[in-house]
Amino acid sequence: MSQTKRMDEATRTAAENPKLGIKTVLGYGCASAADSTSYNFAFMFLMYFLTTAAGVNPAAAGAIMMIATLIDAVAAPVIGHLSDDCMSAFGRRRPFILAGGLTLSITVVLLFTTVPIEGTAKLVYYMVFTILLWVSYSTWYIPYTAFGAEIAVDYDSRTKLRVPAAIFNGLGNLLGMSAPMLILAALMEGGMSLSGAWTGIAAIIGCVVLVTILLTWMMTRGKELRPSDEELREQKKQGFLSTYLKVLRLKPYKFLILSCISFMATYTLVMTDMLYYVTCVMQVSEAVQSQATMVFIFAIIILTPVISSVAIKIGKKQTVAICFTISAFFMILFRFTGVDSAVMLDLYLFLFAIGNSAYWTLAIAIAYDMSEVYEVKYGEQREGAVQSLNLFFIKVSAAIFSGVMGSVLAFSGYDAARDVQTEAAVAGISNLFTIIPAAFLLIAALIMLRFPLTKKKHEMLIQMIDNGECNGEVPEELKDIL
């Protein structure tokens, strides 16, 4: 397939569709609540559930989470490849979104249920359902992000598409990050057991996942951009490994991946270290974390439209780099001034939210733009492969830096049995919450400044696709990206 042109009846160009309908934008954004709710609920509370309510040994619980995450990381590229080649009457992405969402909504309830079995059987149960949870998540999320690259085809419309998605993501975080401990306490005060309360929370999460994904399914019907059947049959002849090697050879993609990995190092360290910081350094109750997390989420919701507007004016990569730098500067500053009260923690997380808002709104929109780079260079529509490989690196980096945090805590002398930690342990926890993640965020900003794809160049890519000029001679202006 030396040349390609989007031949489906849903074909759209930037010139023909400069605006996205409100139904489409809101419909697409709905499922982002399912993303943040399920991901952060499992990311932040699964270990706690396994070691308290389910009675799993901490070392075994850690092994379950790491093995499941790595298996899912390997599964992600397979899912992306399958969705690219799917020839369903419902389109390439929508069957995966529906099937993955349904499975995820059921699996999260079964995983957060205390089962009346012991020994190896118990470990096998939680291992199987942890793997199923993360694979189900990837099964709907990868096609969902690829779907976004098809709904919005031009540079600025993708930024606009991400605004409601980021806001829904923030609303989902309220339930997935801030509310679980509050709901747990309320259910137990009402007479429910600890294990029953966790299952109740998971049932709420499962319902939100299913409802929001169904809303996206219904409100975006007919919006998918799809190659012709002939193009799909030709595309399916391409091997799995060769496809991903092609993705990795995209020059802009390398910059994007490195920046995302650095950001995920920052996000993983701050979010997983926060509870240790609150209890061991600030020496206050866990409720302070819930309240501060709520401030963090509302800050993202408030900042998202502002950052989006700035990006439309000055460009996505410049806005991301600026926001990352601002957050990193204040994170370093707070290491020396200290975060010693609830108000200071709220302020710290509000400033940290500047970089987070830029990532969840703009970095994902930038990832959408990689689809056109691939299509022009190779003459194939591989949005799923482009998005799934990005998720692969994000998940691996999150697993690695979770392990790094544990190693730093152990090296600094942290002891869970102590009511008061040593000075060295307190310093280690403080560094993991401030200066170390700030360093990774600065690296992410510097890498993003080197990112070569601009709005003007992306518009040239779109024009080449519409003219059927893919997989051919590269214009001089695009040689730095192709």
C-alpha positions as CSV (number, residue, x, y, z in Angstrom):
1,M,0.0,0.0,0.0
2,S,2.2,2.8,-1.3
3,Q,-0.4,5.5,-1.0
4,T,-3.4,5.8,1.3
5,K,-6.3,8.1,1.6
6,R,-9.1,7.9,4.2
7,M,-11.9,6.5,2.1
8,D,-14.6,5.8,4.6
9,E,-17.9,7.7,4.5
10,A,-16.9,9.3,7.8
11,T,-13.8,10.8,6.2
12,R,-13.0,14.3,7.5
13,T,-10.3,16.8,7.0
14,A,-9.3,19.8,9.0
15,A,-10.7,22.1,6.4
16,E,-14.1,20.3,6.2
17,N,-14.6,19.9,10.0
18,P,-12.9,22.7,11.9
19,K,-15.3,22.3,14.8
20,L,-16.4,19.2,16.8
21,G,-20.0,18.9,17.9
22,I,-20.7,19.3,21.6
23,K,-22.4,15.8,21.7
24,T,-19.3,14.2,20.2
25,V,-16.9,16.1,22.5
26,L,-18.8,15.3,25.7
27,G,-19.6,11.8,24.6
28,Y,-16.0,11.0,24.0
29,G,-15.0,12.6,27.3
30,C,-17.4,10.6,29.4
31,A,-15.3,7.4,29.3
32,S,-12.3,9.3,30.7
33,A,-14.1,9.1,34.0
34,A,-14.0,5.3,33.7
35,D,-10.3,5.6,33.1
36,S,-9.4,7.6,36.1
37,T,-11.9,6.0,38.4
38,S,-10.8,2.4,37.8
39,Y,-7.1,3.0,37.3
40,N,-6.5,5.2,40.4
41,F,-8.7,3.0,42.6
42,A,-6.7,0.0,41.8
43,F,-3.4,1.9,41.6
44,M,-3.8,3.5,45.0
45,F,-5.8,1.0,47.1
46,L,-5.3,-2.6,45.8
47,M,-2.2,-3.1,47.9
48,Y,-3.9,-1.8,51.0
49,F,-7.0,-4.0,50.4
50,L,-4.9,-7.1,49.8
51,T,-2.8,-6.6,53.0
52,T,-5.7,-5.6,55.3
53,A,-9.1,-6.9,54.2
54,A,-7.9,-9.9,52.1
55,G,-5.1,-11.0,54.5
56,V,-2.4,-11.4,51.8
57,N,1.2,-11.2,52.9
58,P,2.7,-7.7,51.9
59,A,5.5,-9.3,49.9
60,A,3.0,-11.6,48.0
61,A,0.7,-8.6,47.4
62,G,3.6,-6.6,45.9
63,A,4.6,-9.6,43.7
64,I,1.0,-9.9,42.5
65,M,0.8,-6.3,41.5
66,M,4.2,-6.2,39.8
67,I,3.6,-9.4,37.8
68,A,0.1,-8.3,36.7
69,T,1.4,-4.9,35.6
70,L,4.2,-6.4,33.5
71,I,1.8,-9.0,31.9
72,D,-0.5,-6.1,31.0
73,A,2.4,-4.1,29.6
74,V,3.1,-7.0,27.3
75,A,-0.5,-7.4,26.4
76,A,-1.0,-3.7,25.5
77,P,0.8,-3.8,22.1
78,V,-1.1,-6.9,21.2
79,I,-4.4,-5.2,21.9
80,G,-3.4,-2.1,19.9
81,H,-2.4,-4.3,16.9
82,L,-5.7,-6.2,17.0
83,S,-7.8,-3.1,17.2
84,D,-5.9,-1.6,14.2
85,D,-6.8,-4.7,12.1
86,C,-10.3,-5.3,13.3
87,M,-12.9,-5.5,10.5
88,S,-16.1,-5.4,12.6
89,A,-19.2,-3.8,11.3
90,F,-19.1,-1.6,14.4
91,G,-15.7,-0.3,13.4
92,R,-12.2,-1.0,14.6
93,R,-12.3,0.5,18.1
94,R,-15.8,0.3,19.4
95,P,-16.1,-3.5,20.0
96,F,-13.0,-3.4,22.1
97,I,-14.2,-0.4,24.1
98,L,-17.5,-2.1,24.9
99,A,-16.1,-5.6,25.7
100,G,-13.2,-4.2,27.8
101,G,-15.5,-1.8,29.7
102,L,-18.0,-4.6,30.5
103,T,-15.2,-7.0,31.7
104,L,-13.5,-4.3,33.7
105,S,-16.7,-3.3,35.5
106,I,-17.2,-6.9,36.6
107,T,-13.6,-7.7,37.4
108,V,-13.1,-4.8,39.7
109,V,-15.9,-6.1,42.0
110,L,-14.5,-9.7,42.0
111,L,-11.0,-8.4,42.7
112,F,-12.0,-6.3,45.7
113,T,-13.9,-9.2,47.3
114,T,-12.6,-11.2,50.3
115,V,-12.8,-14.8,49.3
116,P,-13.1,-17.7,51.9
117,I,-10.1,-19.6,50.7
118,E,-6.5,-19.7,52.1
119,G,-3.0,-20.5,51.0
120,T,-1.9,-20.8,47.4
121,A,-5.5,-20.8,46.1
122,K,-6.1,-17.3,47.6
123,L,-2.9,-16.0,45.9
124,V,-3.9,-17.6,42.6
125,Y,-7.4,-16.0,42.8
126,Y,-6.0,-12.5,43.4
127,M,-3.3,-12.9,40.8
128,V,-5.8,-14.0,38.1
129,F,-8.2,-11.2,38.8
130,T,-5.5,-8.5,39.1
131,I,-4.2,-9.6,35.7
132,L,-7.8,-9.6,34.3
133,L,-8.4,-6.1,35.7
134,W,-5.4,-4.6,34.0
135,V,-5.8,-6.4,30.8
136,S,-9.5,-5.4,30.7
137,Y,-8.5,-1.8,31.3
138,S,-6.0,-1.9,28.4
139,T,-8.6,-3.7,26.2
140,W,-10.9,-0.7,26.3
141,Y,-8.5,2.2,27.0
142,I,-6.0,1.7,24.1
143,P,-8.8,1.6,21.4
144,Y,-10.4,4.5,23.3
145,T,-7.3,6.7,23.0
146,A,-6.9,5.6,19.3
147,F,-10.5,6.6,18.8
148,G,-9.7,10.1,20.0
149,A,-7.1,10.5,17.2
150,E,-9.9,9.6,14.7
151,I,-12.7,11.8,16.1
152,A,-10.5,14.9,16.0
153,V,-8.1,15.0,13.0
154,D,-6.5,18.5,13.2
155,Y,-4.0,19.9,15.6
156,D,-6.2,22.3,17.7
157,S,-9.3,20.2,17.7
158,R,-7.4,17.5,19.5
159,T,-6.5,19.9,22.2
160,K,-10.2,20.9,22.5
161,L,-11.3,17.3,22.5
162,R,-9.0,16.6,25.5
163,V,-10.5,19.5,27.6
164,P,-13.8,17.7,28.6
165,A,-11.9,14.4,28.7
166,A,-9.5,15.9,31.2
167,I,-12.4,17.3,33.3
168,F,-14.2,14.0,33.3
169,N,-10.9,12.4,34.3
170,G,-10.7,14.8,37.2
171,L,-14.2,14.0,38.3
172,G,-13.4,10.3,38.1
173,N,-10.4,10.9,40.3
174,L,-12.7,12.3,43.0
175,L,-14.3,8.8,43.2
176,G,-11.2,6.8,42.5
177,M,-8.6,8.7,44.7
178,S,-10.3,10.8,47.3
179,A,-13.6,9.1,48.1
180,P,-12.7,5.4,48.8
181,M,-11.5,5.9,52.4
182,L,-14.4,8.2,53.2
183,I,-16.9,5.7,51.7
184,L,-15.2,2.9,53.5
185,A,-15.6,4.6,56.9
186,A,-19.2,5.5,56.2
187,L,-20.1,1.9,55.2
188,M,-18.4,0.5,58.2
189,E,-20.1,3.0,60.5
190,G,-23.4,1.8,59.0
191,G,-22.6,-1.7,60.2
192,M,-20.9,-3.3,57.2
193,S,-17.8,-5.4,57.7
194,L,-14.4,-4.2,56.3
195,S,-14.4,-6.7,53.5
196,G,-18.1,-6.0,52.7
197,A,-17.3,-2.2,52.6
198,W,-14.5,-2.7,50.1
199,T,-16.8,-4.8,47.8
200,G,-19.4,-2.0,48.1
201,I,-16.9,0.6,47.0
202,A,-15.8,-1.6,44.1
203,A,-19.4,-2.1,43.0
204,I,-19.8,1.7,42.9
205,I,-16.6,2.0,40.8
206,G,-17.8,-0.8,38.5
207,C,-21.2,0.9,37.9
208,V,-19.4,4.2,37.0
209,V,-17.1,2.4,34.6
210,L,-20.0,0.7,32.8
211,V,-22.3,3.7,32.6
212,T,-19.7,6.2,31.4
213,I,-18.3,3.8,28.7
214,L,-21.8,3.0,27.5
215,L,-22.4,6.8,27.2
216,T,-19.3,7.1,25.1
217,W,-20.4,4.1,23.0
218,M,-23.8,5.7,22.3
219,M,-22.9,9.3,21.9
220,T,-20.0,8.7,19.5
221,R,-21.7,6.2,17.2
222,G,-20.7,6.7,13.6
223,K,-17.7,9.0,14.3
224,E,-15.0,6.5,13.8
225,L,-12.5,7.1,10.9
226,R,-12.0,3.7,9.2
227,P,-9.9,2.5,6.3
228,S,-11.6,0.7,3.5
229,D,-11.8,-3.1,3.7
230,E,-9.2,-3.4,1.0
231,E,-6.8,-1.3,2.9
232,L,-7.5,-3.2,6.1
233,R,-6.8,-6.6,4.4
234,E,-3.5,-5.2,3.0
235,Q,-2.6,-3.8,6.4
236,K,-3.2,-7.1,8.2
237,K,-0.4,-8.6,6.2
238,Q,2.0,-6.5,8.1
239,G,3.7,-8.4,11.0
240,F,3.2,-7.5,14.6
241,L,6.9,-6.9,15.4
242,S,7.5,-5.0,12.1
243,T,4.6,-2.6,13.0
244,Y,6.1,-1.7,16.4
245,L,9.6,-1.4,15.0
246,K,8.2,1.1,12.6
247,V,6.6,3.0,15.4
248,L,9.8,3.1,17.4
249,R,11.6,4.5,14.3
250,L,9.4,7.6,14.3
251,K,11.7,10.4,15.5
252,P,9.1,12.5,17.2
253,Y,7.8,9.4,19.0
254,K,11.1,8.9,20.7
255,F,10.9,12.3,22.2
256,L,7.3,11.8,23.3
257,I,8.0,8.5,25.0
258,L,11.0,9.8,26.9
259,S,9.1,12.8,28.1
260,C,6.1,10.6,29.2
261,I,8.4,8.2,31.0
262,S,10.0,11.1,32.9
263,F,6.6,12.5,33.8
264,M,5.3,9.1,35.0
265,A,8.4,8.8,37.3
266,T,7.3,12.1,38.8
267,Y,3.6,11.2,39.1
268,T,4.3,7.7,40.5
269,L,6.8,8.9,43.2
270,V,4.5,11.8,44.4
271,M,1.3,9.9,44.5
272,T,2.6,6.7,46.1
273,D,4.8,8.6,48.6
274,M,2.1,11.1,49.7
275,L,0.6,8.9,52.4
276,Y,4.1,8.2,53.8
277,Y,4.7,12.0,53.8
278,V,1.5,12.8,55.5
279,T,1.8,10.2,58.3
280,C,5.6,10.1,58.8
281,V,6.8,13.7,58.0
282,M,3.7,15.8,58.8
283,Q,2.6,13.3,61.4
284,V,-1.2,13.9,60.8
285,S,-4.0,11.5,60.0
286,E,-4.7,9.9,56.6
287,A,-7.8,12.1,56.3
288,V,-5.5,15.0,55.4
289,Q,-4.4,13.1,52.3
290,S,-8.0,12.6,51.1
291,Q,-8.7,16.3,51.6
292,A,-5.4,17.4,49.8
293,T,-6.1,15.0,47.0
294,M,-9.5,16.6,46.5
295,V,-7.8,20.0,46.2
296,F,-5.4,18.5,43.6
297,I,-8.2,17.1,41.5
298,F,-10.3,20.3,41.6
299,A,-7.1,22.2,40.6
300,I,-6.7,20.0,37.5
301,I,-10.4,20.6,36.6
302,I,-9.9,24.4,37.0
303,L,-6.6,24.6,35.2
304,T,-7.4,22.4,32.2
305,P,-9.4,25.0,30.2
306,V,-6.8,27.6,30.9
307,I,-3.9,25.5,29.8
308,S,-5.8,24.4,26.7
309,S,-6.4,28.0,25.7
310,V,-2.7,28.8,26.2
311,A,-1.7,25.7,24.1
312,I,-4.0,26.8,21.2
313,K,-2.2,30.2,21.2
314,I,1.5,29.2,21.6
315,G,1.5,25.5,20.8
316,K,1.2,22.2,22.7
317,K,4.8,21.3,23.3
318,Q,5.7,24.8,24.5
319,T,2.8,24.8,26.9
320,V,3.7,21.4,28.3
321,A,7.4,22.4,28.8
322,I,6.4,25.6,30.6
323,C,3.9,23.9,32.9
324,F,6.3,21.1,33.8
325,T,9.0,23.7,34.6
326,I,6.7,25.8,36.8
327,S,5.6,22.7,38.8
328,A,9.2,21.4,39.1
329,F,10.5,24.9,40.4
330,F,7.9,25.0,43.2
331,M,8.5,21.3,44.1
332,I,12.2,22.1,44.6
333,L,11.4,25.3,46.5
334,F,9.0,23.5,48.9
335,R,11.7,20.9,49.8
336,F,13.6,23.8,51.5
337,T,10.6,25.7,52.9
338,G,8.9,22.6,54.0
339,V,5.3,21.2,53.7
340,D,4.3,21.1,57.3
341,S,0.6,21.9,57.4
342,A,-2.6,20.9,55.6
343,V,-2.7,24.4,53.9
344,M,0.9,24.0,52.7
345,L,0.1,20.5,51.4
346,D,-2.9,21.9,49.5
347,L,-0.8,24.6,48.0
348,Y,2.0,22.2,47.1
349,L,-0.5,19.9,45.3
350,F,-2.2,22.8,43.5
351,L,1.2,23.9,42.0
352,F,1.9,20.2,41.2
353,A,-1.4,20.1,39.4
354,I,-0.1,22.7,36.8
355,G,2.2,20.1,35.3
356,N,-0.3,17.3,35.7
357,S,-3.0,19.3,33.8
358,A,-0.6,19.9,31.0
359,Y,0.2,16.2,30.7
360,W,-3.3,14.8,30.8
361,T,-4.7,17.4,28.5
362,L,-1.8,18.0,26.0
363,A,0.6,15.2,26.1
364,I,-2.1,12.7,25.1
365,A,-3.3,15.1,22.4
366,I,0.3,15.2,21.1
367,A,0.3,11.3,21.1
368,Y,-2.8,11.6,18.8
369,D,-0.6,13.6,16.4
370,M,1.8,10.7,16.1
371,S,-0.9,8.8,14.1
372,E,-0.5,11.1,11.1
373,V,3.3,10.8,11.3
374,Y,3.0,7.1,11.0
375,E,0.4,7.2,8.3
376,V,2.4,9.6,6.1
377,K,5.7,7.7,6.6
378,Y,4.3,4.1,6.1
379,G,1.0,4.5,4.4
380,E,-1.0,2.7,7.1
381,Q,-3.5,3.7,9.8
382,R,-2.0,2.4,13.0
383,E,-3.5,4.6,15.7
384,G,-3.9,1.6,18.0
385,A,-0.2,0.6,17.7
386,V,0.9,4.2,18.3
387,Q,-1.2,4.6,21.5
388,S,-0.6,1.1,22.9
389,L,3.2,1.3,22.7
390,N,3.0,4.6,24.6
391,L,0.9,2.9,27.3
392,F,3.4,0.0,27.4
393,F,6.3,2.3,28.3
394,I,4.1,4.2,30.8
395,K,3.1,1.0,32.6
396,V,6.6,-0.3,32.7
397,S,8.0,3.0,34.0
398,A,5.2,3.1,36.7
399,A,6.2,-0.4,37.8
400,I,9.9,0.4,37.9
401,F,9.5,3.6,39.8
402,S,7.2,2.0,42.3
403,G,10.1,-0.4,43.0
404,V,12.5,2.5,43.1
405,M,10.4,4.2,45.8
406,G,10.5,1.0,47.9
407,S,14.3,0.8,47.5
408,V,14.8,4.4,48.5
409,L,12.6,4.0,51.5
410,A,14.5,0.8,52.6
411,F,17.9,2.5,52.0
412,S,16.8,5.5,54.1
413,G,15.9,3.3,57.0
414,Y,12.1,3.5,56.9
415,D,10.5,1.1,59.4
416,A,6.7,0.6,59.3
417,A,6.8,-0.7,62.9
418,R,8.2,2.6,64.3
419,D,5.8,5.3,65.4
420,V,8.4,7.9,64.8
421,Q,10.8,7.5,61.9
422,T,14.5,8.3,62.0
423,E,15.9,11.6,60.6
424,A,17.3,9.7,57.6
425,A,14.0,8.1,56.8
426,V,12.1,11.4,57.1
427,A,14.7,12.9,54.7
428,G,14.2,10.0,52.2
429,I,10.4,10.4,52.3
430,S,10.7,14.1,51.8
431,N,13.0,13.8,48.9
432,L,10.8,11.2,47.2
433,F,7.9,13.7,47.5
434,T,9.7,16.8,46.3
435,I,13.1,17.1,44.8
436,I,13.5,13.7,43.2
437,P,10.3,13.8,41.2
438,A,11.0,17.5,40.4
439,A,14.2,16.5,38.7
440,F,12.4,14.0,36.5
441,L,9.8,16.7,35.7
442,L,12.5,19.1,34.5
443,I,14.0,16.3,32.3
444,A,10.5,15.8,30.8
445,A,10.3,19.6,30.1
446,L,13.7,19.7,28.4
447,I,12.8,16.7,26.2
448,M,9.5,18.2,25.2
449,L,11.3,21.4,24.1
450,R,13.2,19.3,21.6
451,F,10.0,17.7,20.2
452,P,10.1,18.4,16.5
453,L,6.4,18.2,15.5
454,T,4.6,21.6,15.3
455,K,1.1,22.7,14.3
456,K,2.3,23.8,10.9
457,K,4.1,20.5,10.2
458,H,1.0,18.5,11.4
459,E,-1.2,20.5,9.0
460,M,1.2,19.5,6.2
461,L,0.9,15.9,7.2
462,I,-3.0,16.1,7.1
463,Q,-2.8,17.6,3.6
464,M,-0.5,14.9,2.4
465,I,-2.9,12.2,3.7
466,D,-5.9,13.9,2.0
467,N,-4.0,14.1,-1.3
468,G,-2.9,10.4,-1.1
469,E,0.8,11.4,-0.9
470,C,1.8,8.9,1.8
471,N,4.8,6.6,1.9
472,G,6.5,8.6,-0.9
473,E,8.9,11.5,-1.3
474,V,9.3,13.6,1.9
475,P,9.1,17.4,1.6
476,E,12.1,19.3,2.8
477,E,10.1,20.9,5.7
478,L,9.2,17.4,7.1
479,K,12.5,15.7,6.9
480,D,13.3,16.3,10.6
481,I,10.2,14.2,11.6
482,L,10.0,11.7,8.7
